[in-house]
Amino acid sequence: MFARITGVGSYLPGQAVSNDDLVRRGIETSDEWIVSRTGIKARHLAEPGQASSDLALEASRRALAMAGIDAGEIDLIVLATSTPDFIFPSTACLLQAKLGNRGAVAFDVQAVCSGFVYALTIAEKFIRSGSHKKALVVGAEVFSRILDWQDRGTCVLFGDGAGAVVLEASGEPGILATALHADGSHHGILSVPGNVSGGQVTGDPFLRMDGQAVFKFAVRVLAEVAHECCEAAKVAPDEIDWLVPHQANIRIIEATAKKMKLGMDKVIVTVDRHGNTSAASVPLALDAAVRDGRVKAGQKIMLEGVGGGFTWGAVLLEF
Ligand code: UT7
C-alpha cells in the first residue's frame, strides 16, 4: 500500500506587493538589497478579514478539483500552520467546516517552515497503516500578522499564502521515503516568543530571527536530510528529477543544490514571487511546477523543509 499525490493546489491572496512597494510604504530598504540577499521580488499579503483557513480553502478546492474528488470523500485533514485563525479550534477543523466535510480526522501540525513536510509525512503514515484512504494535506499561513514592520531585517522576507495536496491510498508507488528531525535547543534563533495569558499578550508577539544562524543551520541540515531520504529509498541523488525546497532564500536553495550536486535546472524556485510563506512554501512551489508542466507523472521529486524549532525534513516521492 502506497500513498500517492493525486491533486495539488495553491492560493496567493490579493495583489503582489513588490520590493519597491515596501519602500513606498516607508520601510528603509531597497529592491537591490532584498533581491541580492534573498532573491525575493514580491510577496502577497492577506486582506484584513482573510485568515489562514480562507487561504487554505482556496488551495484545497483547487487540489480537490485536480484529484477529481469531492470534499465529502476526504477522511483525514492535516493542516500545517504557525498562524492559526484561533488558539482553538484548529484551523484544520475550520477548513473542514468551510469545505462542508463532516467526520474526517482533522488537526493542525506546528513545525513552522517544515510544517508541510511534517504534515505530509504524518498523512502518509495514516494511509499506509490502512486506517485512512483520502487525505487533504495543507500548508497555510498569514505571516504578515506576526511581522514587526519596524524590523526591516525580517519584514521584507515573509508573505502569506496556502498550498494543498490530496494524498490517496494506491497500489502504485507514491511517497518513497521520508525523514523528519527537530532540535529544540535552537529554539531561540527563529521564534515568536509571545503568548496570550489572562487576556493580555505576554512576551513578544512578533517574529524574531538571527538570520545568519538560521542560514548556516538550514544549508547544513537540508543537504543532510536529502541524502538520508535518498538512502532510505535507495535512490541516488542524481536520479531526482526535481528538488522542491522550502522557499525562504535563493542563496540557501542554491547552496543546498550545490551540496547535493544538483544543477539549478532541477530545482523549483518560486521564492521570487511570494517570499517566505513558511508552511505554505513547498506546496506553493510544487503546485506551480505541476501546473506549468515541469513536474510530470512518474518523476522523482524531493520536497524539503526547514524552520523554527528547529525542525527539518524531506519527502522523496514518485509523482
Ligand atoms: O524559514 C527560514 C527563515 N529564515 C531564513 O531563511 C533567513 C536566513 N537568513 C538570511 O536569509 C539572511 O541572513 C538575511 C537575508 C536575513 C540577512 O542577510 P545577511 O547577509 O545575513 O545580512 P545581515 O543581517 O548581516 O545585515 C547586513 C546589513 C546590515 O547593515 P550593516 O550593519 O552592515 O550596516 C543590516 O542592517 O544589511 C542591513 N539590512 C538591510 N538593509 C536594507 C538588514 N535588513 C535590511 C533590509 N534592507 N531589509
Residues whose N, C-alpha, C, O or C-beta is under 5 A from the ligand:
A	BS01	UT7	E28 T29 S30 W33 R37 T38 C113 R152 G153 V156 G211 Q212 V214 F215 A248 N249 V306 G307
